[in-house]
Amino acid sequence: MNTQDKTARGCPTSDRVGSCAKLNVYDWLYDVKSTINTEEIVEVRFKNTRKDYYRNVNGLTLKAGDMVAVEASPGHDIGMISLVGDLVLRQMKRHKATMLDGELRKIYRLAKPVDLQKWEEAINIEHATMLKARKIAEDLKLNMKIGDVEFQGDKTKAIFYYIADERVDFRQLIKLYADTFRIRIEMRQIGARQEAARIGGIGPCGRELCCSSWISNFVSVTTNAARYQEISLNPQKLAGQCGKLKCCLNYELDCYMDAQKNFPPTNIQIETEKGNYNYLKADIFKGIFWYVKENNQPGGMMAVSVEKVKEIQLLNRSGKKIAQLTSENVVVAETEGHTYHNTTGEESIERFDQATKNRRKKRHKPVLTRKPNSGNESQGNQQTPED
């Protein structure tokens, strides 16, 4: 795919306003003439995963990757076209568009070299402004953290992204910011997940964080997602780098919930003539419940199918008990073409000592010599170890 094709398909070669994978949308109608989007509404992306929608009132010939000057309040901003055509209307259903006097804002023109120069100057001072803003907030002893600063394209306004666990009164802070930086100030609160997405990193799976690579809409994650999937409720394992529950806990949740629709309740004991059994764990997709005898160690686990558990619970509700609970044979599916080895003990620290002992034993192996036999030669020579 050449550069022109990439630009037409919505993957701009210039990536100065964010990650292409995070903010870009694949335009699978790039070679189809727009028929529904008669007002020529386009999607423009900015820094910090910010997107918005504008009207092409001047009839400009726009394509993905073009830098444009758009209407702001006040002044103008600089952004990159990320999507054009009929798909823009579908994207507007997912993302809320900013209105000005009840109408979409306008695209003024294609960005001129002087616009881009001023915009790049604004980007270059964002980091220093963020550090100075943090120092001012610290001097005021406010329980908040300035996570990032984003200047408007014409350097007349700046958005200060902050993180705070509690409500913060930053009226005095805004006055100090306005006097120090001589610009219009807008404070915008973000959560821990948005902060992790901005910083980025590598997750425990070994891949780039989902929030910094492709997730744009964050869905709340609860501990019920871990309970449905029979995951141990260990906070250190369930929490991501943001300190919140991992977003990936929701990825397979629907499959687990569908598989457990007809499962019997797990908080009911199984009563037998030889004792009661408590639920321990489940193999959800195989439909196997594991039970252990009351006041017994998990070593004596019983594997019972879901259908069998339903039958036993139905009998127990009618006042009947089964004679004995027997464990069923759990069939493990064999995979063709793959060979699995028992690696138990490979991670033991003693394996190095064992290898050393084997080398010593091999080095001091006794040498065998031949000893003449006084008997019949046909019996052969006997070999004895040398003294």
C-alpha positions, -999 to 999 in steps of 0.1 A, spaced: 0 0 0 15 33 -10 13 66 9 -16 79 -11 -36 48 -4 -29 50 33 -40 86 34 -72 78 14 -80 49 37 -78 71 68 -43 63 82 -25 96 79 13 96 75 17 126 98 10 116 134 17 147 154 -16 147 173 -18 112 187 -15 75 181 -30 63 147 -42 31 163 -60 49 191 -76 78 173 -79 67 137 -109 50 122 -106 26 92 -127 41 64 -140 10 45 -160 33 23 -130 53 11 -136 45 -26 -174 51 -24 -189 85 -31 -207 101 -1 -244 101 -5 -259 105 30 -235 130 44 -248 159 24 -236 186 48 -201 173 45 -195 168 83 -160 156 90 -143 142 120 -112 160 134 -89 146 160 -67 164 185 -43 156 213 -53 134 243 -77 112 224 -100 142 218 -122 141 187 -149 164 175 -171 170 144 -172 201 122 -190 212 91 -172 219 59 -191 251 51 -165 264 26 -166 233 4 -130 224 8 -116 193 -7 -106 173 24 -91 139 30 -78 120 60 -45 134 72 -51 171 62 -43 197 89 -71 222 92 -79 253 112 -113 249 129 -136 271 149 -130 273 187 -143 294 215 -126 318 214 -102 319 184 -93 288 163 -77 254 169 -55 232 147 -65 195 142 -61 166 118 -89 152 96 -94 116 107 -126 106 88 -147 119 59 -178 105 41 -208 86 52 -191 69 82 -188 102 100 -226 102 108 -223 67 123 -193 78 144 -213 108 157 -237 83 173 -209 70 194 -192 103 203 -209 134 215 -204 164 192 -197 198 206 -223 224 196 -220 262 194 -253 280 195 -271 247 187 -250 241 156 -218 222 147 -187 243 146 -171 252 112 -139 244 94 -122 276 84 -95 266 61 -66 242 55 -38 250 79 -12 275 66 25 272 74 22 301 99 -7 282 116 14 251 119 44 270 132 24 287 160 7 253 168 41 236 171 54 264 194 24 258 216 31 221 218 68 227 227 58 247 258 32 223 271 55 202 292 72 232 309 37 247 316 26 214 331 55 213 355 50 249 366 13 243 370 20 214 393 43 235 415 16 262 418 -10 236 428 14 221 453 21 255 469 -17 259 474 -18 225 491 -45 212 468 -52 175 467 -50 172 430 -25 164 402 -21 182 369 -18 153 344 -13 172 312 -17 206 295 -30 211 260 -27 244 243 -52 256 216 -37 260 182 -36 298 184 -20 298 219 -49 318 234 -63 290 256 -51 260 274 -68 229 289 -54 217 322 -62 180 327 -62 171 364 -68 140 386 -84 143 420 -101 118 443 -122 144 460 -139 176 451 -114 204 447 -120 242 450 -96 255 424 -110 291 420 -78 306 434 -57 282 413 -74 294 381 -66 330 390 -29 322 396 -27 303 363 -43 331 344 -19 357 359 11 334 354 5 321 318 -15 350 304 -40 327 286 -76 315 291 -78 285 314 -101 255 312 -99 228 339 -109 193 328 -110 163 352 -99 129 340 -99 95 357 -71 71 365 -78 51 334 -75 81 312 -42 90 329 -29 55 323 -39 57 287 -20 90 283 12 76 299 10 42 283 30 11 292 31 -27 290 5 -49 306 10 -82 324 1 -99 291 32 -85 275 13 -62 251 8 -25 250 -20 -13 273 -54 -15 257 -64 19 270 -34 35 253 -36 16 220 -73 12 211 -99 17 238 -116 51 236 -148 45 256 -142 32 291 -168 8 306 -171 3 343 -156 -29 356 -169 -45 388 -157 -75 409 -188 -94 396 -168 -99 364 -142 -118 383 -167 -138 402 -186 -149 371 -153 -161 356 -142 -179 388 -111 -157 391 -94 -154 425 -103 -121 441 -67 -110 446 -65 -72 443 -28 -73 431 -38 -96 403 -70 -79 392 -58 -43 393 -41 -27 363 -14 0 362 -41 26 368 -50 10 402 -85 1 390 -98 -33 379 -85 -44 345 -106 -35 315 -99 -70 301 -121 -86 328 -150 -76 306 -138 -91 274 -150 -127 280 -177 -119 306 -206 -123 282 -194 -158 272 -192 -169 309 -226 -154 317 -242 -172 288 -226 -205 298 -239 -202 334 -275 -193 326 -288 -228 334 -263 -236 362 -278 -245 396 -270 -223 426 -236 -229 442 -245 -218 478 -266 -250 484 -250 -280 500 -253 -315 485 -267 -338 512 -258 -375 512 -262 -403 537 -224 -402 543 -222 -364 548 -227 -331 532 -206 -316 504 -198 -279 498 -192 -263 464 -155 -255 458 -150 -244 422 -163 -250 386 -152 -257 351 -177 -235 335 -174 -245 298 -172 -282 306 -202 -280 329 -184 -295 359 -188 -286 395 -162 -296 421 -174 -304 456 -155 -312 488 -168 -329 519 -178 -307 548 -149 -300 572 -126 -318 548 -95 -307 530 -97 -299 492 -77 -330 485 -108 -351 483 -126 -332 456 -155 -347 437 -162 -337 401 -200 -337 394 -217 -326 362 -241 -297 362 -271 -320 353 -262 -344 381 -261 -315 406 -295 -303 395 -309 -338 401 -293 -341 435 -305 -307 446 -341 -316 435 -340 -347 456 -326 -328 486 -355 -303 484 -380 -332 485 -363 -345 517 -344 -374 500 -306 -381 501 -285 -400 478 -264 -429 492 -230 -416 481 -215 -389 459 -192 -403 433 -167 -384 412 -172 -385 375 -144 -389 350 -133 -356 336 -123 -360 299 -94 -339 288 -94 -331 251 -63 -342 233 -47 -318 208 -34 -334 176 1 -325 165 12 -312 199 33 -330 225 32 -319 261 59 -327 287 58 -328 324 78 -298 335 73 -302 372 104 -293 391 120 -273 362 117 -241 382 131 -255 414 164 -240 425 176 -275 434 178 -284 397 212 -268 395 225 -289 424 212 -320 407 230 -312 375 262 -307 394 258 -341 411 253 -358 378 284 -343 363 305 -354 394 291 -389 392 299 -391 355 334 -378 361 342 -404 388 326 -434 370 346 -466 377 368 -479 349 363 -516 340 393 -539 332 395 -575 320 406 -602 344 418 -636 331 394 -665 337 409 -698 349 380 -718 337 367 -726 302 376 -699 276 342 -703 260 326 -687 291 342 -654 281 361 -629 302 346 -614 333 349 -576 339 355 -563 374 359 -527 385 395 -516 390 405 -511 427 
